[in-house]
Amino acid sequence: MPIAVDIDVMLARRKMSVGELADRVGITPANLAVLKNGRAKAVRFATLAALCEVLDCQPGDLLRWEAEDAAAAG
């Protein structure tokens, strides 16, 4: 997936646990784990906005595009 999720980086910078972030954002820890581990197919703008508010960051601090390996795309 060419979209990388850097929630772990922001959690470490803010010295916050996954459980605390999930609670403050209002989503389940399981749903946050799906997003955090890059397995989510989509994210609601409301959820992204809440993550940014709680983590005091911009969307680009949480999500970034990475080019896929051309050889793997085949």
Phi, psi and omega in degrees: 000127184284355176260119178261142181250125183248035179298323179303320180298313182291324176300317180295317180297325182268358182052051184237145178273161176300317180298317179295316179298314179302316180297315183289330179277331180093030174235164181285151176303326179295317178293323177295321179296320178300315179293313184299324183271006176076019181264356181286143176273338183202163173221133178289142177301325179297321178291317178298318178297318179295319177300315180296321180295311183293320182272357181052060182214179177258157178306324179293344175283340183257329184233139175213153180267135175235133177295139176283149178297123183298326179293323180289329181288337171056000000 
